[in-house]
């Protein structure tokens, strides 16, 4: 997918397959990775990868995703000082 806006909309769509989200998790645009981190169908393995993203907003979305395992939430709470986790 060459178009940033299309990739972002695909990442945002709750019907997008986890396999597609996994591929989008490596996108060059932080907004696409952010939408992947928010998507409720993103697999825990993909969220674990995104927990180390350079972008704070992506990591914040990972911390709030219901599929994020507790050990990743703990890691993010310690790393980024997230007070609400």
C-alpha positions in Angstrom: 0.0 0.0 0.0 1.6 3.2 -1.1 -1.0 5.7 0.2 -0.5 6.8 3.8 -4.2 7.7 4.3 -5.3 4.3 3.0 -2.9 2.5 5.3 -4.1 4.5 8.3 -7.7 3.8 7.5 -6.9 0.1 7.2 -5.1 0.1 10.5 -8.0 1.9 12.1 -10.7 -0.5 10.8 -11.8 -3.0 13.5 -12.4 -5.6 10.8 -8.8 -5.6 9.6 -7.2 -9.0 10.1 -4.4 -9.3 12.7 -2.0 -10.5 9.9 -2.5 -7.2 8.1 -2.1 -5.2 11.3 1.2 -7.0 12.0 2.5 -5.8 8.6 1.3 -2.2 9.3 3.0 -2.2 12.7 6.3 -1.5 10.8 5.0 1.4 8.8 7.2 4.5 8.4 4.4 6.8 9.6 3.8 6.9 13.4 0.1 7.7 12.8 -0.3 4.3 11.1 1.5 2.5 13.9 -0.6 4.4 16.4 -3.8 3.1 14.8 -2.4 -0.4 14.8 -1.7 0.0 18.5 -5.3 1.1 19.2 -6.9 -1.6 17.1 -8.7 -4.2 19.3 -7.7 -7.0 16.9 -3.9 -6.4 17.2 -2.2 -9.5 18.5 -0.3 -9.4 21.8 2.9 -10.2 19.9 2.5 -7.2 17.6 1.7 -5.0 20.6 4.9 -6.2 22.3 6.9 -5.0 19.3 5.1 -1.6 19.3 5.8 -1.2 23.1 9.3 -0.3 22.0 8.3 2.2 19.4 10.1 5.5 19.3 6.8 7.4 19.4 5.4 8.1 22.9 1.8 8.2 21.5 2.2 4.7 19.9 3.4 3.4 23.3 0.5 5.0 25.1 -2.0 3.4 22.7 -0.3 0.0 23.3 -0.7 0.5 27.1 -4.4 1.1 26.6 -5.1 -1.7 24.2 -7.2 -4.5 25.9 -5.0 -7.2 24.2 -1.8 -5.9 25.8 -0.5 -8.4 28.3 0.0 -7.2 31.9 3.8 -7.6 31.7 4.0 -5.2 28.8 1.7 -2.7 30.7 4.1 -3.0 33.7 7.1 -2.4 31.4 5.5 0.7 29.9 4.5 2.0 33.3 8.1 1.8 34.4 9.6 3.0 31.2 7.3 5.9 30.5 5.9 6.6 33.9 2.3 6.0 32.9 0.3 6.8 36.0 -3.0 5.5 34.9 -2.2 1.9 34.1 
